[in-house]
Amino acid sequence: MHFYVYVDCKTTGCKERQILHHDEFDPSDSEACTMAVIPSSWEAQCSACRQTHRYSVDDVLDYPSDEAPPPGFCNKF
Ligand SMILES: [Zn+2]
């Protein structure tokens, strides 16, 4: 099982999702899920609309997935 931490782009109409952190865990072991250490705020440029926005921990969302991250993916945090 994979676990993703992400923010959505703040540009109106832009649906780009920026994945910040990926973890892989065993669903049968609840202790195995580790959370990323998210800074209180940071700036990031969207790869789709090229706008730079400031994000905070309040903007962070997460979701579990069966899908592995794309090749070459690196955790931002
Ligand atoms: Zn964008």
N, CA, C, O and the ligand as a Tripos MOL2 file, in Angstrom:
@<TRIPOS>MOLECULE
protein
  309   307    78     0     0
PROTEIN
NO_CHARGES

@<TRIPOS>ATOM
      1 N           0.8460   -1.1930    0.0000 N.3       1 MET1
      2 CA          0.0000    0.0000    0.0000 C.3       1 MET1
      3 C           0.8890    1.2530    0.0000 C.2       1 MET1
      4 O           1.9160    1.3110    0.6750 O.2       1 MET1
      5 N           0.4590    2.2450   -0.7760 N.am      2 HIS2
      6 CA          1.2180    3.4940   -0.8410 C.3       2 HIS2
      7 C           0.4030    4.6100   -0.2060 C.2       2 HIS2
      8 O          -0.8270    4.5710   -0.1820 O.2       2 HIS2
      9 N           1.1090    5.5920    0.3000 N.am      3 PHE3
     10 CA          0.4790    6.7070    0.9930 C.3       3 PHE3
     11 C           1.1190    7.9940    0.4870 C.2       3 PHE3
     12 O           2.3400    8.1530    0.5200 O.2       3 PHE3
     13 N           0.2710    8.9100    0.0170 N.am      4 TYR4
     14 CA          0.7880   10.1510   -0.5650 C.3       4 TYR4
     15 C           0.3330   11.3620    0.2340 C.2       4 TYR4
     16 O          -0.8040   11.4310    0.7010 O.2       4 TYR4
     17 N           1.2450   12.3120    0.3800 N.am      5 VAL5
     18 CA          0.9460   13.6080    0.9840 C.3       5 VAL5
     19 C           1.0990   14.6390   -0.1370 C.2       5 VAL5
     20 O           2.1170   14.6550   -0.8280 O.2       5 VAL5
     21 N           0.0870   15.5010   -0.3200 N.am      6 TYR6
     22 CA          0.1210   16.4120   -1.4640 C.3       6 TYR6
     23 C          -0.5700   17.7350   -1.1530 C.2       6 TYR6
     24 O          -1.2800   17.8650   -0.1560 O.2       6 TYR6
     25 N          -0.3450   18.7220   -2.0360 N.am      7 VAL7
     26 CA         -1.1280   19.9600   -2.0430 C.3       7 VAL7
     27 C          -1.6710   20.1570   -3.4510 C.2       7 VAL7
     28 O          -1.0520   19.7420   -4.4310 O.2       7 VAL7
     29 N          -2.8290   20.7900   -3.5400 N.am      8 ASP8
     30 CA         -3.3870   21.1520   -4.8440 C.3       8 ASP8
     31 C          -2.9560   22.5710   -5.1820 C.2       8 ASP8
     32 O          -2.8800   23.4250   -4.2990 O.2       8 ASP8
     33 N          -2.6730   22.8300   -6.4590 N.am      9 CYS9
     34 CA         -2.2840   24.1590   -6.9200 C.3       9 CYS9
     35 C          -3.3790   25.1690   -6.5650 C.2       9 CYS9
     36 O          -4.5710   24.8710   -6.6480 O.2       9 CYS9
     37 N          -2.9380   26.3920   -6.1590 N.am     10 LYS10
     38 CA         -3.9080   27.4180   -5.7430 C.3      10 LYS10
     39 C          -4.3830   28.3010   -6.8870 C.2      10 LYS10
     40 O          -5.2420   29.1590   -6.6840 O.2      10 LYS10
     41 N          -3.8490   28.1100   -8.0700 N.am     11 THR11
     42 CA         -4.3040   28.8950   -9.2160 C.3      11 THR11
     43 C          -5.7130   28.4550   -9.6020 C.2      11 THR11
     44 O          -5.9810   27.2650   -9.7660 O.2      11 THR11
     45 N          -6.6140   29.4390   -9.7460 N.am     12 THR12
     46 CA         -7.9820   29.1110  -10.1120 C.3      12 THR12
     47 C          -8.0100   28.3630  -11.4490 C.2      12 THR12
     48 O          -7.4700   28.8320  -12.4500 O.2      12 THR12
     49 N          -8.6430   27.2020  -11.4400 N.am     13 GLY13
     50 CA         -8.7820   26.4250  -12.6650 C.3      13 GLY13
     51 C          -7.6620   25.4360  -12.9080 C.2      13 GLY13
     52 O          -7.7860   24.5650  -13.7680 O.2      13 GLY13
     53 N          -6.5630   25.5530  -12.1620 N.am     14 CYS14
     54 CA         -5.4530   24.6130  -12.3340 C.3      14 CYS14
     55 C          -5.6610   23.4240  -11.4090 C.2      14 CYS14
     56 O          -5.8610   23.5920  -10.2060 O.2      14 CYS14
     57 N          -5.6140   22.2370  -11.9670 N.am     15 LYS15
     58 CA         -5.9060   21.0360  -11.1840 C.3      15 LYS15
     59 C          -4.6310   20.2720  -10.8000 C.2      15 LYS15
     60 O          -4.6890   19.1290  -10.3450 O.2      15 LYS15
     61 N          -3.4950   20.9220  -10.9920 N.am     16 GLU16
     62 CA         -2.2340   20.2280  -10.7510 C.3      16 GLU16
     63 C          -2.0970   19.8300   -9.2710 C.2      16 GLU16
     64 O          -2.3290   20.6310   -8.3650 O.2      16 GLU16
     65 N          -1.7180   18.5850   -9.0670 N.am     17 ARG17
     66 CA         -1.5040   18.0680   -7.7200 C.3      17 ARG17
     67 C          -0.0040   17.8850   -7.5120 C.2      17 ARG17
     68 O           0.6570   17.1800   -8.2750 O.2      17 ARG17
     69 N           0.5170   18.5160   -6.4860 N.am     18 GLN18
     70 CA          1.9470   18.3940   -6.2000 C.3      18 GLN18
     71 C           2.1570   17.3950   -5.0670 C.2      18 GLN18
     72 O           1.7940   17.6500   -3.9180 O.2      18 GLN18
     73 N           2.7410   16.2710   -5.4070 N.am     19 ILE19
     74 CA          3.0050   15.2600   -4.3860 C.3      19 ILE19
     75 C           4.2660   15.6470   -3.6180 C.2      19 ILE19
     76 O           5.3230   15.8780   -4.2040 O.2      19 ILE19
     77 N           4.1340   15.7110   -2.3140 N.am     20 LEU20
     78 CA          5.2470   16.1400   -1.4590 C.3      20 LEU20
     79 C           6.0140   14.9610   -0.8890 C.2      20 LEU20
     80 O           7.2300   15.0150   -0.7060 O.2      20 LEU20
     81 N           5.2740   13.8930   -0.6130 N.am     21 HIS21
     82 CA          5.8930   12.7950    0.1230 C.3      21 HIS21
     83 C           5.1750   11.4890   -0.1800 C.2      21 HIS21
     84 O           3.9490   11.4460   -0.2810 O.2      21 HIS21
     85 N           5.9400   10.4500   -0.3180 N.am     22 HIS22
     86 CA          5.3910    9.1150   -0.5400 C.3      22 HIS22
     87 C           5.9420    8.1570    0.5000 C.2      22 HIS22
     88 O           7.1350    8.1700    0.8040 O.2      22 HIS22
     89 N           5.0780    7.3400    1.0340 N.am     23 ASP23
     90 CA          5.4960    6.2670    1.9300 C.3      23 ASP23
     91 C           4.8750    4.9700    1.4550 C.2      23 ASP23
     92 O           3.7960    4.9720    0.8610 O.2      23 ASP23
     93 N           5.5450    3.8750    1.7120 N.am     24 GLU24
     94 CA          4.9960    2.5670    1.4130 C.3      24 GLU24
     95 C           4.8150    1.8570    2.7450 C.2      24 GLU24
     96 O           5.7090    1.8670    3.5910 O.2      24 GLU24
     97 N           3.6420    1.2340    2.9270 N.am     25 PHE25
     98 CA          3.4260    0.5670    4.2040 C.3      25 PHE25
     99 C           2.5790   -0.6790    4.0420 C.2      25 PHE25
    100 O           1.8940   -0.8660    3.0360 O.2      25 PHE25
    101 N           2.6410   -1.5090    5.0380 N.am     26 ASP26
    102 CA          1.8760   -2.7460    5.0850 C.3      26 ASP26
    103 C           0.5850   -2.4670    5.8510 C.2      26 ASP26
    104 O           0.6390   -2.1540    7.0410 O.2      26 ASP26
    105 N          -0.5960   -2.5730    5.1880 N.am     27 PRO27
    106 CA         -1.8630   -2.2280    5.8480 C.3      27 PRO27
    107 C          -2.1390   -3.0630    7.0950 C.2      27 PRO27
    108 O          -2.9100   -2.6370    7.9540 O.2      27 PRO27
    109 N          -1.5320   -4.2330    7.2140 N.am     28 SER28
    110 CA         -1.7710   -5.0790    8.3810 C.3      28 SER28
    111 C          -0.9510   -4.6220    9.5860 C.2      28 SER28
    112 O          -1.1460   -5.1070   10.7000 O.2      28 SER28
    113 N          -0.0450   -3.6940    9.3540 N.am     29 ASP29
    114 CA          0.8040   -3.2030   10.4420 C.3      29 ASP29
    115 C           0.6060   -1.6930   10.5800 C.2      29 ASP29
    116 O           1.2420   -0.9160    9.8670 O.2      29 ASP29
    117 N          -0.2670   -1.2800   11.4880 N.am     30 SER30
    118 CA         -0.6110    0.1370   11.6110 C.3      30 SER30
    119 C           0.5720    0.9790   12.0790 C.2      30 SER30
    120 O           0.5680    2.2000   11.9210 O.2      30 SER30
    121 N           1.5680    0.3380   12.6460 N.am     31 GLU31
    122 CA          2.7310    1.0830   13.1350 C.3      31 GLU31
    123 C           3.6810    1.4610   11.9940 C.2      31 GLU31
    124 O           4.5910    2.2700   12.1700 O.2      31 GLU31
    125 N           3.4530    0.8660   10.8350 N.am     32 ALA32
    126 CA          4.4410    1.0160    9.7590 C.3      32 ALA32
    127 C           4.2920    2.3260    8.9900 C.2      32 ALA32
    128 O           5.1850    2.7110    8.2360 O.2      32 ALA32
    129 N           3.1620    3.0090    9.1820 N.am     33 CYS33
    130 CA          2.9280    4.2330    8.4250 C.3      33 CYS33
    131 C           3.6590    5.4070    9.0750 C.2      33 CYS33
    132 O           3.3650    5.7680   10.2150 O.2      33 CYS33
    133 N           4.5910    5.9900    8.3670 N.am     34 THR34
    134 CA          5.3250    7.1300    8.9080 C.3      34 THR34
    135 C           4.8460    8.3950    8.2190 C.2      34 THR34
    136 O           4.5810    8.3710    7.0170 O.2      34 THR34
    137 N           4.7290    9.4770    8.9300 N.am     35 MET35
    138 CA          4.3110   10.7470    8.3490 C.3      35 MET35
    139 C           5.5170   11.6040    7.9910 C.2      35 MET35
    140 O           6.5390   11.5870    8.6770 O.2      35 MET35
    141 N           5.3770   12.3430    6.9150 N.am     36 ALA36
    142 CA          6.4230   13.2810    6.5120 C.3      36 ALA36
    143 C           6.5150   14.4170    7.5360 C.2      36 ALA36
    144 O           5.5380   14.7520    8.2060 O.2      36 ALA36
    145 N           7.6740   14.9810    7.6350 N.am     37 VAL37
    146 CA          7.8480   16.1750    8.4580 C.3      37 VAL37
    147 C           7.6040   17.3790    7.5590 C.2      37 VAL37
    148 O           8.4600   17.7450    6.7540 O.2      37 VAL37
    149 N           6.4240   17.9960    7.7000 N.am     38 ILE38
    150 CA          6.0270   19.0980    6.8320 C.3      38 ILE38
    151 C           6.4180   20.4230    7.5000 C.2      38 ILE38
    152 O           6.0760   20.6530    8.6600 O.2      38 ILE38
    153 N           7.1270   21.2890    6.7800 N.am     39 PRO39
    154 CA          7.4670   22.6050    7.3370 C.3      39 PRO39
    155 C           6.1990   23.4250    7.5800 C.2      39 PRO39
    156 O           5.1480   23.1120    7.0200 O.2      39 PRO39
    157 N           6.2820   24.4750    8.4110 N.am     40 SER40
    158 CA          5.0870   25.2730    8.7040 C.3      40 SER40
    159 C           4.6420   26.0530    7.4700 C.2      40 SER40
    160 O           3.4480   26.2920    7.2960 O.2      40 SER40
    161 N           5.5850   26.4550    6.6070 N.am     41 SER41
    162 CA          5.1920   27.0460    5.3290 C.3      41 SER41
    163 C           6.3620   26.9930    4.3540 C.2      41 SER41
    164 O           7.5260   26.9300    4.7480 O.2      41 SER41
    165 N           6.0120   27.0210    3.0640 N.am     42 TRP42
    166 CA          7.0350   26.9850    2.0180 C.3      42 TRP42
    167 C           6.4140   27.4930    0.7270 C.2      42 TRP42
    168 O           5.1920   27.5640    0.5980 O.2      42 TRP42
    169 N           7.2790   27.8480   -0.2390 N.am     43 GLU43
    170 CA          6.8050   28.2820   -1.5460 C.3      43 GLU43
    171 C           7.1370   27.2100   -2.5740 C.2      43 GLU43
    172 O           8.1890   26.5750   -2.5120 O.2      43 GLU43
    173 N           6.2260   27.0190   -3.5170 N.am     44 ALA44
    174 CA          6.4710   26.0310   -4.5640 C.3      44 ALA44
    175 C           5.8970   26.5260   -5.8780 C.2      44 ALA44
    176 O           4.8290   27.1370   -5.9160 O.2      44 ALA44
    177 N           6.6270   26.2510   -6.9660 N.am     45 GLN45
    178 CA          6.1500   26.6200   -8.2910 C.3      45 GLN45
    179 C           5.4180   25.4410   -8.9090 C.2      45 GLN45
    180 O           5.9060   24.3110   -8.8860 O.2      45 GLN45
    181 N           4.2450   25.7140   -9.4620 N.am     46 CYS46
    182 CA          3.4620   24.6780  -10.1220 C.3      46 CYS46
    183 C           4.1130   24.3040  -11.4440 C.2      46 CYS46
    184 O           4.5220   25.1740  -12.2130 O.2      46 CYS46
    185 N           4.2070   23.0080  -11.7030 N.am     47 SER47
    186 CA          4.8370   22.5600  -12.9420 C.3      47 SER47
    187 C           3.8960   22.7150  -14.1380 C.2      47 SER47
    188 O           4.3380   22.6390  -15.2840 O.2      47 SER47
    189 N           2.6160   22.9290  -13.8840 N.am     48 ALA48
    190 CA          1.6410   23.0650  -14.9720 C.3      48 ALA48
    191 C           1.4370   24.5340  -15.3600 C.2      48 ALA48
    192 O           1.5860   24.8830  -16.5310 O.2      48 ALA48
    193 N           1.0960   25.4060  -14.3870 N.am     49 CYS49
    194 CA          0.7710   26.7960  -14.7180 C.3      49 CYS49
    195 C           1.9190   27.7560  -14.4150 C.2      49 CYS49
    196 O           1.8220   28.9450  -14.7210 O.2      49 CYS49
    197 N           3.0050   27.2600  -13.8160 N.am     50 ARG50
    198 CA          4.2220   28.0340  -13.5370 C.3      50 ARG50
    199 C           4.0260   29.1280  -12.4990 C.2      50 ARG50
    200 O           4.9150   29.9600  -12.3180 O.2      50 ARG50
    201 N           2.8930   29.1510  -11.8160 N.am     51 GLN51
    202 CA          2.6680   30.1320  -10.7560 C.3      51 GLN51
    203 C           3.3070   29.6340   -9.4630 C.2      51 GLN51
    204 O           3.3110   28.4360   -9.1790 O.2      51 GLN51
    205 N           3.8520   30.5780   -8.6790 N.am     52 THR52
    206 CA          4.4290   30.2230   -7.3910 C.3      52 THR52
    207 C           3.4560   30.6120   -6.2860 C.2      52 THR52
    208 O           2.9890   31.7490   -6.2320 O.2      52 THR52
    209 N           3.1580   29.6730   -5.4160 N.am     53 HIS53
    210 CA          2.2410   29.9090   -4.3110 C.3      53 HIS53
    211 C           2.9120   29.5450   -3.0000 C.2      53 HIS53
    212 O           3.8340   28.7300   -2.9550 O.2      53 HIS53
    213 N           2.4260   30.1740   -1.9260 N.am     54 ARG54
    214 CA          2.9020   29.8150   -0.5960 C.3      54 ARG54
    215 C           1.9280   28.8140    0.0270 C.2      54 ARG54
    216 O           0.7160   29.0250    0.0190 O.2      54 ARG54
    217 N           2.4630   27.7480    0.5530 N.am     55 TYR55
    218 CA          1.6460   26.7050    1.1640 C.3      55 TYR55
    219 C           1.9720   26.5880    2.6450 C.2      55 TYR55
    220 O           3.0650   26.9520    3.0780 O.2      55 TYR55
    221 N           1.0280   26.0830    3.4110 N.am     56 SER56
    222 CA          1.2700   25.8150    4.8240 C.3      56 SER56
    223 C           0.7340   24.4230    5.1560 C.2      56 SER56
    224 O           0.1180   23.7680    4.3160 O.2      56 SER56
    225 N           0.9700   23.9930    6.3570 N.am     57 VAL57
    226 CA          0.5070   22.6640    6.7680 C.3      57 VAL57
    227 C          -1.0070   22.5350    6.6350 C.2      57 VAL57
    228 O          -1.5220   21.4290    6.4670 O.2      57 VAL57
    229 N          -1.7350   23.6730    6.7110 N.am     58 ASP58
    230 CA         -3.1960   23.6290    6.5850 C.3      58 ASP58
    231 C          -3.6450   23.2490    5.1770 C.2      58 ASP58
    232 O          -4.7850   22.8250    4.9850 O.2      58 ASP58
    233 N          -2.7560   23.3960    4.1860 N.am     59 ASP59
    234 CA         -3.0930   23.0770    2.7950 C.3      59 ASP59
    235 C          -2.8310   21.6180    2.4550 C.2      59 ASP59
    236 O          -3.2250   21.1450    1.3880 O.2      59 ASP59
    237 N          -2.1750   20.9110    3.3500 N.am     60 VAL60
    238 CA         -1.6990   19.5620    3.0330 C.3      60 VAL60
    239 C          -2.8290   18.5380    3.1350 C.2      60 VAL60
    240 O          -3.5840   18.5240    4.1070 O.2      60 VAL60
    241 N          -2.9310   17.6950    2.1290 N.am     61 LEU61
    242 CA         -3.9110   16.6180    2.0820 C.3      61 LEU61
    243 C          -3.1650   15.3020    1.8970 C.2      61 LEU61
    244 O          -1.9730   15.2910    1.5880 O.2      61 LEU61
    245 N          -3.8710   14.2010    2.0890 N.am     62 ASP62
    246 CA         -3.2120   12.9150    1.8690 C.3      62 ASP62
    247 C          -4.2070   11.8910    1.3560 C.2      62 ASP62
    248 O          -5.4160   12.0480    1.5310 O.2      62 ASP62
    249 N          -3.7020   10.8450    0.7250 N.am     63 TYR63
    250 CA         -4.5650    9.7600    0.2640 C.3      63 TYR63
    251 C          -3.7610    8.4740    0.1410 C.2      63 TYR63
    252 O          -2.5790    8.5010   -0.2020 O.2      63 TYR63
    253 N          -4.4090    7.3470    0.4230 N.am     64 PRO64
    254 CA         -3.7730    6.0490    0.1970 C.3      64 PRO64
    255 C          -4.0120    5.6180   -1.2370 C.2      64 PRO64
    256 O          -5.0050    6.0170   -1.8460 O.2      64 PRO64
    257 N          -3.1160    4.8090   -1.7870 N.am     65 SER65
    258 CA         -3.2470    4.3710   -3.1750 C.3      65 SER65
    259 C          -2.5520    3.0360   -3.3680 C.2      65 SER65
    260 O          -1.6110    2.6950   -2.6510 O.2      65 SER65
    261 N          -3.0350    2.2860   -4.3540 N.am     66 ASP66
    262 CA         -2.3510    1.0540   -4.7400 C.3      66 ASP66
    263 C          -1.2390    1.3330   -5.7390 C.2      66 ASP66
    264 O          -0.4170    0.4640   -6.0310 O.2      66 ASP66
    265 N          -1.2220    2.5570   -6.2610 N.am     67 GLU67
    266 CA         -0.2760    2.8880   -7.3200 C.3      67 GLU67
    267 C           1.0720    3.3410   -6.7640 C.2      67 GLU67
    268 O           1.1310    4.1390   -5.8280 O.2      67 GLU67
    269 N           2.1410    2.8280   -7.3440 N.am     68 ALA68
    270 CA          3.4860    3.2450   -6.9800 C.3      68 ALA68
    271 C           3.7540    4.6340   -7.5590 C.2      68 ALA68
    272 O           3.1210    5.0220   -8.5410 O.2      68 ALA68
    273 N           4.6780    5.3850   -6.9670 N.am     69 PRO69
    274 CA          5.0070    6.7070   -7.5220 C.3      69 PRO69
    275 C           5.6760    6.5750   -8.8820 C.2      69 PRO69
    276 O           6.2060    5.5140   -9.2110 O.2      69 PRO69
    277 N           5.6560    7.6520   -9.6830 N.am     70 PRO70
    278 CA          6.2980    7.5930  -11.0040 C.3      70 PRO70
    279 C           7.7990    7.3560  -10.8530 C.2      70 PRO70
    280 O           8.3780    7.7090   -9.8250 O.2      70 PRO70
    281 N           8.4390    6.7590  -11.8710 N.am     71 PRO71
    282 CA          9.8820    6.5190  -11.8090 C.3      71 PRO71
    283 C          10.6340    7.8170  -11.5770 C.2      71 PRO71
    284 O          10.3290    8.8360  -12.1960 O.2      71 PRO71
    285 N          11.6000    7.7840  -10.7020 N.am     72 GLY72
    286 CA         12.4010    8.9740  -10.4490 C.3      72 GLY72
    287 C          11.8030    9.9150   -9.4390 C.2      72 GLY72
    288 O          12.3850   10.9610   -9.1500 O.2      72 GLY72
    289 N          10.6260    9.5610   -8.8800 N.am     73 PHE73
    290 CA          9.9950   10.4280   -7.9010 C.3      73 PHE73
    291 C          10.8670   10.5690   -6.6560 C.2      73 PHE73
    292 O          11.4000    9.5850   -6.1420 O.2      73 PHE73
    293 N          11.0050   11.8210   -6.1740 N.am     74 CYS74
    294 CA         11.7460   12.0620   -4.9240 C.3      74 CYS74
    295 C          10.8440   12.7970   -3.9540 C.2      74 CYS74
    296 O          10.1020   13.6960   -4.3520 O.2      74 CYS74
    297 N          10.9020   12.4270   -2.6980 N.am     75 ASN75
    298 CA         10.1560   13.1620   -1.6800 C.3      75 ASN75
    299 C          10.6660   14.5890   -1.5880 C.2      75 ASN75
    300 O          11.8740   14.8260   -1.5770 O.2      75 ASN75
    301 N           9.7330   15.5480   -1.5210 N.am     76 LYS76
    302 CA         10.1140   16.9440   -1.3180 C.3      76 LYS76
    303 C          10.4600   17.1680    0.1490 C.2      76 LYS76
    304 O          11.3660   17.9360    0.4750 O.2      76 LYS76
    305 N           9.7310   16.4900    1.0250 N.am     77 PHE77
    306 CA          9.9980   16.5900    2.4750 C.3      77 PHE77
    307 C          10.2350   15.2090    3.0470 C.2      77 PHE77
    308 O          10.4760   15.0710    4.2460 O.2      77 PHE77
    309 ZN         -0.9550   25.2970  -11.2410 Zn       78 ZN78
@<TRIPOS>BOND
     1     1     2 1
     2     2     3 1
     3     3     4 2
     4     3     5 am
     5     5     6 1
     6     6     7 1
     7     7     8 2
     8     7     9 am
     9     9    10 1
    10    10    11 1
    11    11    12 2
    12    11    13 am
    13    13    14 1
    14    14    15 1
    15    15    16 2
    16    15    17 am
    17    17    18 1
    18    18    19 1
    19    19    20 2
    20    19    21 am
    21    21    22 1
    22    22    23 1
    23    23    24 2
    24    23    25 am
    25    25    26 1
    26    26    27 1
    27    27    28 2
    28    27    29 am
    29    29    30 1
    30    30    31 1
    31    31    32 2
    32    31    33 am
    33    33    34 1
    34    34    35 1
    35    35    36 2
    36    35    37 am
    37    37    38 1
    38    38    39 1
    39    39    40 2
    40    39    41 am
    41    41    42 1
    42    42    43 1
    43    43    44 2
    44    43    45 am
    45    45    46 1
    46    46    47 1
    47    47    48 2
    48    47    49 am
    49    49    50 1
    50    50    51 1
    51    51    52 2
    52    51    53 am
    53    53    54 1
    54    54    55 1
    55    55    56 2
    56    55    57 am
    57    57    58 1
    58    58    59 1
    59    59    60 2
    60    59    61 am
    61    61    62 1
    62    62    63 1
    63    63    64 2
    64    63    65 am
    65    65    66 1
    66    66    67 1
    67    67    68 2
    68    67    69 am
    69    69    70 1
    70    70    71 1
    71    71    72 2
    72    71    73 am
    73    73    74 1
    74    74    75 1
    75    75    76 2
    76    75    77 am
    77    77    78 1
    78    78    79 1
    79    79    80 2
    80    79    81 am
    81    81    82 1
    82    82    83 1
    83    83    84 2
    84    83    85 am
    85    85    86 1
    86    86    87 1
    87    87    88 2
    88    87    89 am
    89    89    90 1
    90    90    91 1
    91    91    92 2
    92    91    93 am
    93    93    94 1
    94    94    95 1
    95    95    96 2
    96    95    97 am
    97    97    98 1
    98    98    99 1
    99    99   100 2
   100    99   101 am
   101   101   102 1
   102   102   103 1
   103   103   104 2
   104   103   105 am
   105   105   106 1
   106   106   107 1
   107   107   108 2
   108   107   109 am
   109   109   110 1
   110   110   111 1
   111   111   112 2
   112   111   113 am
   113   113   114 1
   114   114   115 1
   115   115   116 2
   116   115   117 am
   117   117   118 1
   118   118   119 1
   119   119   120 2
   120   119   121 am
   121   121   122 1
   122   122   123 1
   123   123   124 2
   124   123   125 am
   125   125   126 1
   126   126   127 1
   127   127   128 2
   128   127   129 am
   129   129   130 1
   130   130   131 1
   131   131   132 2
   132   131   133 am
   133   133   134 1
   134   134   135 1
   135   135   136 2
   136   135   137 am
   137   137   138 1
   138   138   139 1
   139   139   140 2
   140   139   141 am
   141   141   142 1
   142   142   143 1
   143   143   144 2
   144   143   145 am
   145   145   146 1
   146   146   147 1
   147   147   148 2
   148   147   149 am
   149   149   150 1
   150   150   151 1
   151   151   152 2
   152   151   153 am
   153   153   154 1
   154   154   155 1
   155   155   156 2
   156   155   157 am
   157   157   158 1
   158   158   159 1
   159   159   160 2
   160   159   161 am
   161   161   162 1
   162   162   163 1
   163   163   164 2
   164   163   165 am
   165   165   166 1
   166   166   167 1
   167   167   168 2
   168   167   169 am
   169   169   170 1
   170   170   171 1
   171   171   172 2
   172   171   173 am
   173   173   174 1
   174   174   175 1
   175   175   176 2
   176   175   177 am
   177   177   178 1
   178   178   179 1
   179   179   180 2
   180   179   181 am
   181   181   182 1
   182   182   183 1
   183   183   184 2
   184   183   185 am
   185   185   186 1
   186   186   187 1
   187   187   188 2
   188   187   189 am
   189   189   190 1
   190   190   191 1
   191   191   192 2
   192   191   193 am
   193   193   194 1
   194   194   195 1
   195   195   196 2
   196   195   197 am
   197   197   198 1
   198   198   199 1
   199   199   200 2
   200   199   201 am
   201   201   202 1
   202   202   203 1
   203   203   204 2
   204   203   205 am
   205   205   206 1
   206   206   207 1
   207   207   208 2
   208   207   209 am
   209   209   210 1
   210   210   211 1
   211   211   212 2
   212   211   213 am
   213   213   214 1
   214   214   215 1
   215   215   216 2
   216   215   217 am
   217   217   218 1
   218   218   219 1
   219   219   220 2
   220   219   221 am
   221   221   222 1
   222   222   223 1
   223   223   224 2
   224   223   225 am
   225   225   226 1
   226   226   227 1
   227   227   228 2
   228   227   229 am
   229   229   230 1
   230   230   231 1
   231   231   232 2
   232   231   233 am
   233   233   234 1
   234   234   235 1
   235   235   236 2
   236   235   237 am
   237   237   238 1
   238   238   239 1
   239   239   240 2
   240   239   241 am
   241   241   242 1
   242   242   243 1
   243   243   244 2
   244   243   245 am
   245   245   246 1
   246   246   247 1
   247   247   248 2
   248   247   249 am
   249   249   250 1
   250   250   251 1
   251   251   252 2
   252   251   253 am
   253   253   254 1
   254   254   255 1
   255   255   256 2
   256   255   257 am
   257   257   258 1
   258   258   259 1
   259   259   260 2
   260   259   261 am
   261   261   262 1
   262   262   263 1
   263   263   264 2
   264   263   265 am
   265   265   266 1
   266   266   267 1
   267   267   268 2
   268   267   269 am
   269   269   270 1
   270   270   271 1
   271   271   272 2
   272   271   273 am
   273   273   274 1
   274   274   275 1
   275   275   276 2
   276   275   277 am
   277   277   278 1
   278   278   279 1
   279   279   280 2
   280   279   281 am
   281   281   282 1
   282   282   283 1
   283   283   284 2
   284   283   285 am
   285   285   286 1
   286   286   287 1
   287   287   288 2
   288   287   289 am
   289   289   290 1
   290   290   291 1
   291   291   292 2
   292   291   293 am
   293   293   294 1
   294   294   295 1
   295   295   296 2
   296   295   297 am
   297   297   298 1
   298   298   299 1
   299   299   300 2
   300   299   301 am
   301   301   302 1
   302   302   303 1
   303   303   304 2
   304   303   305 am
   305   305   306 1
   306   306   307 1
   307   307   308 2
@<TRIPOS>SUBSTRUCTURE
     1 MET1         2 RESIDUE 1 A MET
     2 HIS2         6 RESIDUE 1 A HIS
     3 PHE3        10 RESIDUE 1 A PHE
     4 TYR4        14 RESIDUE 1 A TYR
     5 VAL5        18 RESIDUE 1 A VAL
     6 TYR6        22 RESIDUE 1 A TYR
     7 VAL7        26 RESIDUE 1 A VAL
     8 ASP8        30 RESIDUE 1 A ASP
     9 CYS9        34 RESIDUE 1 A CYS
    10 LYS10       38 RESIDUE 1 A LYS
    11 THR11       42 RESIDUE 1 A THR
    12 THR12       46 RESIDUE 1 A THR
    13 GLY13       50 RESIDUE 1 A GLY
    14 CYS14       54 RESIDUE 1 A CYS
    15 LYS15       58 RESIDUE 1 A LYS
    16 GLU16       62 RESIDUE 1 A GLU
    17 ARG17       66 RESIDUE 1 A ARG
    18 GLN18       70 RESIDUE 1 A GLN
    19 ILE19       74 RESIDUE 1 A ILE
    20 LEU20       78 RESIDUE 1 A LEU
    21 HIS21       82 RESIDUE 1 A HIS
    22 HIS22       86 RESIDUE 1 A HIS
    23 ASP23       90 RESIDUE 1 A ASP
    24 GLU24       94 RESIDUE 1 A GLU
    25 PHE25       98 RESIDUE 1 A PHE
    26 ASP26      102 RESIDUE 1 A ASP
    27 PRO27      106 RESIDUE 1 A PRO
    28 SER28      110 RESIDUE 1 A SER
    29 ASP29      114 RESIDUE 1 A ASP
    30 SER30      118 RESIDUE 1 A SER
    31 GLU31      122 RESIDUE 1 A GLU
    32 ALA32      126 RESIDUE 1 A ALA
    33 CYS33      130 RESIDUE 1 A CYS
    34 THR34      134 RESIDUE 1 A THR
    35 MET35      138 RESIDUE 1 A MET
    36 ALA36      142 RESIDUE 1 A ALA
    37 VAL37      146 RESIDUE 1 A VAL
    38 ILE38      150 RESIDUE 1 A ILE
    39 PRO39      154 RESIDUE 1 A PRO
    40 SER40      158 RESIDUE 1 A SER
    41 SER41      162 RESIDUE 1 A SER
    42 TRP42      166 RESIDUE 1 A TRP
    43 GLU43      170 RESIDUE 1 A GLU
    44 ALA44      174 RESIDUE 1 A ALA
    45 GLN45      178 RESIDUE 1 A GLN
    46 CYS46      182 RESIDUE 1 A CYS
    47 SER47      186 RESIDUE 1 A SER
    48 ALA48      190 RESIDUE 1 A ALA
    49 CYS49      194 RESIDUE 1 A CYS
    50 ARG50      198 RESIDUE 1 A ARG
    51 GLN51      202 RESIDUE 1 A GLN
    52 THR52      206 RESIDUE 1 A THR
    53 HIS53      210 RESIDUE 1 A HIS
    54 ARG54      214 RESIDUE 1 A ARG
    55 TYR55      218 RESIDUE 1 A TYR
    56 SER56      222 RESIDUE 1 A SER
    57 VAL57      226 RESIDUE 1 A VAL
    58 ASP58      230 RESIDUE 1 A ASP
    59 ASP59      234 RESIDUE 1 A ASP
    60 VAL60      238 RESIDUE 1 A VAL
    61 LEU61      242 RESIDUE 1 A LEU
    62 ASP62      246 RESIDUE 1 A ASP
    63 TYR63      250 RESIDUE 1 A TYR
    64 PRO64      254 RESIDUE 1 A PRO
    65 SER65      258 RESIDUE 1 A SER
    66 ASP66      262 RESIDUE 1 A ASP
    67 GLU67      266 RESIDUE 1 A GLU
    68 ALA68      270 RESIDUE 1 A ALA
    69 PRO69      274 RESIDUE 1 A PRO
    70 PRO70      278 RESIDUE 1 A PRO
    71 PRO71      282 RESIDUE 1 A PRO
    72 GLY72      286 RESIDUE 1 A GLY
    73 PHE73      290 RESIDUE 1 A PHE
    74 CYS74      294 RESIDUE 1 A CYS
    75 ASN75      298 RESIDUE 1 A ASN
    76 LYS76      302 RESIDUE 1 A LYS
    77 PHE77      306 RESIDUE 1 A PHE
    78 ZN78       309 GROUP 0 **** ****
